[in-house]
Amino acid sequence: MKFSTPLIALGFALSTTASPLNARDLAAFKTIIANIQSDADALDVAVKAYSSGDGAAVQSASDKLVSTINTGDRKSTRLNSSHQV
């Protein structure tokens, strides 16, 4: 699975915020995106390795990706709201 298009869209969305990001915030956003990409890659590996059975590894990788996305969303919201006037 390639999530580069959504990640690029997220980057564009973040770049259009009303106030500029400082270097620390940019590093935080890059970390969020890297964590999401890492978990998406892990889910891809789990899906490709699945052949039959209960699919616990796929479900676990999927749950971890959703959790990482939600955590990143909360962090990015806090970072973005701290720059609002």
C-alpha positions in Angstrom: 0.0 0.0 0.0 1.3 3.4 -0.8 0.1 6.3 1.3 2.3 8.9 -0.3 -0.6 10.7 -2.0 -2.6 11.2 1.3 0.6 12.2 3.1 1.4 14.8 0.4 -2.1 16.1 0.7 -1.7 16.3 4.5 1.5 18.3 3.9 -0.2 20.7 1.6 -3.0 21.1 4.1 -0.6 21.8 6.9 1.3 24.3 4.7 -1.8 26.4 4.3 -2.3 27.1 8.0 -3.0 30.7 8.9 0.2 31.1 10.8 3.7 29.9 9.9 5.1 26.8 11.6 8.3 27.0 13.5 11.1 24.5 13.0 10.1 22.5 16.1 6.5 22.2 14.8 7.7 21.1 11.4 9.9 18.4 13.0 6.8 17.2 15.0 4.7 17.0 11.8 7.5 15.1 10.1 7.6 12.7 13.0 3.8 12.2 12.9 4.0 11.5 9.1 6.9 9.1 9.5 5.1 7.2 12.2 2.0 6.8 10.1 4.1 5.7 7.1 6.0 3.1 9.2 2.7 1.6 10.5 1.2 1.6 7.0 4.2 -0.3 5.8 3.9 -2.8 8.6 0.2 -3.3 7.7 1.2 -3.8 4.1 3.7 -6.5 5.2 1.0 -8.2 7.4 -1.5 -8.2 4.5 1.0 -9.6 2.1 2.0 -12.3 4.5 -1.6 -13.4 5.3 -2.7 -16.6 3.6 -5.4 -18.0 5.8 -6.6 -18.2 9.4 -8.0 -15.7 11.8 -5.9 -12.7 10.5 -4.9 -11.6 14.0 -1.6 -10.1 12.7 -3.4 -8.1 10.0 -6.0 -6.9 12.6 -3.2 -6.0 15.1 -1.3 -4.0 12.4 -4.5 -2.3 11.3 -5.4 -1.3 14.9 -1.9 0.0 15.4 -2.1 2.2 12.2 -5.5 3.6 13.3 -4.1 4.4 16.7 -1.1 6.1 15.3 -3.3 8.2 12.9 -5.5 9.2 15.8 -2.6 10.1 18.0 -1.0 12.1 15.2 -4.3 13.9 14.6 -4.5 14.9 18.2 -0.9 16.1 18.3 -1.3 18.1 15.0 -4.5 19.7 16.3 -2.7 20.8 19.4 0.3 22.1 17.4 -2.0 24.0 15.0 -4.3 25.4 17.7 -1.3 26.8 19.6 -0.6 29.1 16.6 -4.1 30.4 16.1 -4.7 34.0 17.0 
